[in-house]
Amino acid sequence: MTNGAMNVSLGHTGTPAAAPETIVFVNSLATTGRMWDGVVAELPPGHRVVRYDQRDRGGIHGRRPFELDDLVTDLFAVMDAANAPTAHVVGVSLGGIVGLRAAAREPRRVASLTAMCCAARFSRDVWVERGRVVRSAGFASIVPGIIDRWFTPEFQRRAPHVVSGFRTMLEATDPLGYAYASDLLASADVRDDLPSITAPTLVISGEADTANPVADQVMIAKAVPNARHATLPRTAHLAPAAEPARVARLIHNHITSALQR
């Protein structure tokens, strides 16, 4: 464990380069670092990969209230533990807003940013209600709805083994950690941070994402100076799981472009 983060994992894609570029992957709510398995497998050789679990997965730090800046502090602590003064930060959903705040707070530490399927300001009412339901009715009551937001019906029919694995991951989420993360998402707002982000930024949308529709990412891309925006057709909220090869290609091309600046 590093500060509030758990299960920090370091690895490489292919044979490590002499001085590999470090990519830190930041999860969505209710997932673990394993959510990036497909993306990491599709990345070209030569990347140093860091993954970790956020506070909603449990542990002492996840069983008391936490805020967005706590998760950003966790990200930088993970980078410190990995001996990575700078890194290419890739985040999805909750991880995306963590990445946006991190890039604004410590610009010298974020070499590039990829933020996908996230919003600069999440719907307060949705997340207040989500936290209330988990606290009153338990986590199992919301699992089917989350799966339907994560994956399109067509993907659920085409790849039931992938969906089953993520359902298992989802069902192992700590209910209290999820409730506190819901409180965080009900109040987090990085809209004022966006114009100050200097890291080369790629914003990725899922065309069929009903949790954070494409308009949310368009707003981010317009507000962050020189940001680029890409949309994955027929893809719902958990884009890295549904389209790992496409996501890996976008990330790799974005990092390559950032290094050439």
Summary of the structure (lengths in Angstrom):
residues: 261
radius of gyration: 16.8
end to end distance: 35.0
largest distance: 52.4
contacts: 954
relative contact order: 0.17
helix: 52%
strand: 18%
